[in-house]
């Protein structure tokens, strides 16, 4: 079964691209080829609402979703350790999807 991680930001360009690339690289290192990573505008998130298994938001989220939501700001302003911790958290959530 394939899973989908949606990386969303306000503009859909720089901030979500950075998060998307870091997540893809980590998934590749983990041998997880069964996960699609999609970059979207937060204003278009409704189109993915029922099609995402994890949401990584580059901005504060003020509503509920039917999947885990991870704040992706450490990808932008975090230390190397904070970025690794965030990637660890995402991988942990991915592994929980398998159960």
C-alpha positions in Angstrom: 0.0 0.0 0.0 1.3 3.4 -0.9 1.1 6.3 1.5 1.1 10.0 0.9 2.8 12.8 2.9 1.5 16.3 2.0 3.9 19.2 2.6 1.9 22.4 2.7 2.8 26.1 2.9 1.3 29.5 2.2 3.1 30.1 -1.1 3.8 26.5 -2.2 7.3 27.3 -3.4 10.4 27.7 -1.3 9.4 26.5 2.2 7.5 23.4 1.1 10.1 22.5 -1.4 12.8 22.5 1.3 10.7 20.2 3.5 9.7 18.0 0.6 13.4 17.4 -0.4 14.5 16.6 3.2 11.6 14.2 3.6 12.2 12.5 0.3 15.9 12.1 1.1 15.2 10.6 4.5 12.6 8.2 3.1 15.1 7.1 0.4 17.7 6.4 3.1 15.1 4.4 5.0 14.3 2.4 1.9 10.7 3.6 1.9 9.8 3.8 -1.8 6.1 3.2 -1.0 5.5 6.8 0.1 4.5 9.7 -2.1 5.5 13.2 -1.0 3.4 16.0 -2.5 3.9 19.7 -2.2 0.8 21.9 -2.1 -0.5 25.3 -1.2 -2.3 25.4 2.1 -5.2 27.1 0.3 -5.6 24.0 -1.8 -5.4 21.5 1.1 -9.1 20.5 0.8 -8.3 18.7 -2.4 -5.9 16.4 -0.5 -7.9 16.1 2.8 -9.0 12.5 2.3 -5.9 11.6 0.3 -3.1 12.2 2.8 -1.7 10.1 5.5 0.5 12.7 7.1 0.4 16.5 6.8 3.6 18.5 7.3 2.6 22.1 7.5 5.1 24.9 7.2 2.7 27.3 9.0 0.6 27.1 12.1 -2.6 25.0 11.5 -5.8 26.1 13.2 -8.1 23.2 12.2 -8.4 19.5 12.5 -7.5 16.9 9.9 -8.1 13.2 9.7 -4.4 12.4 9.8 -1.4 13.3 12.0 -0.2 16.9 11.5 3.4 17.9 12.0 4.7 21.4 12.1 7.5 21.7 9.6 9.1 25.0 10.8 12.3 23.3 12.0 13.1 22.5 8.3 13.3 26.3 7.9 14.6 27.7 11.1 15.8 24.7 13.2 19.2 23.5 14.1 20.6 20.4 12.5 19.5 18.4 15.5 15.9 19.8 15.4 15.7 18.9 11.7 16.8 15.4 12.4 14.3 15.1 15.3 11.5 16.2 13.0 12.5 13.7 10.3 12.7 11.0 13.0 9.1 12.0 14.1 7.9 11.7 10.5 9.5 8.3 10.0 7.9 7.2 13.3 4.5 8.2 12.0 5.2 6.5 8.7 6.1 3.3 10.5 2.9 3.5 12.6 0.9 3.6 9.3 2.2 0.0 8.6 0.7 -1.3 11.8 
